[in-house]
Amino acid sequence: MSSTSQKRKKIQKKFKNRGYNLKFDALDEILVFADQFPDDADGEAIDLLLDNLQESHKSSTVDAESVRGLINQLLGAHNAPEEPTTSASSLAVIDAFLVPKFGYDSVKKKFNEHTSSLPIHGEASAKTALYRERFMLLSQRVSRAEHFSRPAFDAEMSQFENNEISSIQSLISQRGRKWVMGVISQLEDGHFYLEDLSASVEIDLSKAKITTGFFTENTIILAEGEMQVNGIFQVITCGFPPLEDRDKTLKAHSEYDFFGGGTLTKEETIRLADLERQAVSDTFVILSDIWLDDEEVIKKLETVLDGFESVETVPSLFVFMGNFCSRPCNLSFGSYSSLREQFGKLGRMIGNHPRLKENSRFLFIPGPGDAGPSTVLPRCALPNYLTEELRNIIPNAIFSSNPCRVKFYNQEIVFFRQDLLYRMRRSCLVAPSTEETKDPFKHLVYTITHQSHLCPLPLMVQPIIWNYDHSLRLYPTPHTIVLGDKSEQDVCKFGGTTCFNPGSFSTDSTFVAYRPSTQEVELSAL
């Protein structure tokens, strides 16, 4: 690939991360601008252009005319005294298909970034790699856990005070209780196995004492047990790999941009953290299930918009999560032109609130029943055909994938719209433990954070694009996870992460006001 092609791709990715659609004529102008700074390998000039564009340009579409004036200003100021600037904006939206992919090298003990293009339709080896990479990710995390790490010197301490993990292959030659780590799989109907990179063994969970969480096929567990004479591993206790503190993860992997928001210097991180603490007036309003074909729902939404139009400081971001229709948009759905009109009606409704239209941004995330190529995850953004009129009326509307990521200064937020709670409970192999909590939502949060994955369901239950499974990872654990679910709204704070479900706006009239500066969650309802 030529250097010009690489530069074009890099520029397009930077603009898409900020929520902009870049036209070809604008891209040509920006390329000429970037060529004025041959030593700018980090793309700071483009970041500066984006920062200025965000302050003056409200539309999500960028053409040549939009950037020409800004470029002239910046080139005119190029020889002026240098002033401190930041290469990160206050709000960046990262599409799932632009999240960097990293694979762990167990020999070199480091992550390697996958730099080549990833096809949507992967080869069979990509499916195998999906499971292997999930296992390796958690395995390297467990290797730093004091309870399961091997001591460097004292062999006796390894036996009595430390739970060393054995490979499944080694169970053949060992006797007594052992700890193993593997993924639960069903290799034969009605028979469940535990697999690691070395072998697989049939397991019996009937007498197992389990921890909090949903134990389903495809989840990775740590199990203590003993091999029986019939070749079955009798599990005595089992749980998920221990969760690692976010700061500890970042300290171990400070040079990697897992989230996709760009790497920052230590000085930039400190400065943005200070700005985040000061942004006490910023509010995100999150609504899930907005049925545009239901007049009652539209009236309720207008009531919400009316209320926020009149507050002293309007919300900086509205997040509208699907489904956007009361009926699934499948092959039998024949009302796409009507749905297109309803999106236009929503745009006009927002346009009737001038303060919101001028000062707020609107992020649209598709739901599991919305229009799209398939129900596989991650889902691409809503089709342009449906949203064209709304885009024209509301220039600062952003249409992203499901899931998608938002970076607010230093804070990492993940949005995911899926009816996950019901499906996880239905797929459980054993009844969830009630020893620590009876709240199903807490069980769900515990599961996805410890699995470092948004959707650890079997692929037969929820298909995932094999080459883009990394976009559903929760590693390092983000500051905030928003799980749009049709179940009752709830909030849970666990392990330094705030996780909440805004509930179904269409059926329960519930939504959430979130203040990212303090990570305060206000459960709201009409």
Secondary structure by P-SEA (a helix, b strand, c coil): ccaaaaaaaaaaaaaaaacccccaaaaaaaaaaaacccccccaaaaaaaaaaaaaccccccccccccaaaaaaaaaacccccccccccccbbbbcccccbbbbbcccccbbbbbcccccccccaaaaaaaaaaaaaaaaaaaaaccccccccccccccccccccccccccccccccbbbbbbbbbcccccbbbbbcccbbbbbbccccccccccccccbbbbbbbbbccccbbbbccccccccccaaaaaaacccccccccccccaaaaaaaaaaaaacccbbbbbbcccccccaaaaaaaaaaaaaaaaccccccbbbbbccccccccccccccaaaaaaaaaaaaaaaaacccccccbbbbbbbcccccccccccccccccccccaaaaaacccbbbbcccbbbbcccbbbbbbbcccaaaaaaaccccccccccccaaaaaaaaaaaaccccccccccccccccccccccccccccbbbbbccccccccccccbbbbbccccccccbbbbbbccccccccccc
